[in-house]
Amino acid sequence: MRRPSRNSGVFGRLLERWREGRRAWAGFQAFQALPKAKKTIVFYAETAGDWAYLGPITDALDRMGRPWTAVCSDPKDPVLARPDAFYVGFAMPRTALFRNIDATCFVMTLPDLETFQLKRSVHPVHYAYVFHSIASMHRVYREHAVDAYDTILCVGPHHEREIRKTEEVYGLKPKQLVPHGYGRLDTLMHDVEAFRTAHPGADEVPGDPIRVLVAPTWGECSLVDHGLEGLLEALLRAGFKTTLRLHTMTKRHKPELAPGLLKRFGPAGLSIDPDINTTQALVESDIMISEWSGSPLEYAFALLKPVVFVDTPPKVHNPEFGKLGLPCLEEDIRGQLGEIVPEGNWETLPTVIRNLVGHRADWMERLAKVRDETVYNVGHSGEAGAEAIVRIVDAAGKKG
């Protein structure tokens, strides 16, 4: 029997890259060949996950009878099943498309346009940005993350304040700001309601034992690097049913972490949620523990359940954020969504958790109020976003 070559794995990877490159160039050429009328509204999705934020807008456009086209970099993006969606990959075809696209309105949730290899088109295109986080933009985004956009679809009043202050501090041309909302929240609320309908009583009252979902973020501020094992030990010792939901990047860069934790804590009752995008673990939990992830805000606002925030060092992607002199929502709002506990102070966790879960009805009312004050158009962001994009396109049509 012929033995496989030691280079067969390398050859296979090179062959796959070549095929993906051919597919991406073919997608670029097919998109470029479209008539201008087919490129009035174009959405770009870097990953399939982008549709959690963009999807409510495209769904609303469909209901309005307004056609749209998609370009995607994820070869497994389900949207590519549409006849008006095109794969462009991550390499040269994508760069060429960005530089040469001739669309009326180009919509995406990709920050840092003009900062790296992806530039504005040589043609007059109106660029609209959709946030993929409820958090403030001036600390967790890079310094000039959305400067190159013409219209920003804002999650809430905090984004409007931050963008206007950025324009003032840096002397930028005023952008068009839209009170939009947060598509991911609307989608999550819909999924939660559907799960509750299919599983009556799944979370009507706190569980016995109390069900805790631990959801660390990725990066230097993550609980993974700030006492995760001690935290898990304290929860399991207190008799809580504990589920760990690791960030996708953590699983990619630390593949040995989950098996190691299961080996140590599995016999004590720890379970690990295998899919960060599922709803079941969220609904069936009574409380979440995190730090600076965006998940706690989504969890509190969608499920109206409290959060315990471990006070690890904050997530900072823009060391110049202080120039704006504005607070950061994700820091200011934590005390309104639950309790903040010092890093390593695990002996207090069981008492904090029992107190929060024991006042669930009060928290539901409080969290709903904070949500409605923080996020625009709760439950209806798709319509608000679609209407804004249609106004942009119609205004451009009148000028043309």
PyMOL commands that set and color helices and strands:
alter all, ss='L'
color gray80, all
select helices_A, chain A and resi 8-32+36-39+48-64+78-81+92-100+137-140+157-170+183-198+223-225+228-237+248-253+257-268+280-283+295-303+321-324+329-332+334-337+346-358+360-374+381-399
alter helices_A, ss='H'
color red, helices_A
select strands_A, chain A and resi 41-45+69-72+85-87+105-108+126-130+151-154+176-179+211-214+241-244+271-272+287-290+307-311+338-342
alter strands_A, ss='S'
color yellow, strands_A
deselect
rebuild
show_as cartoon
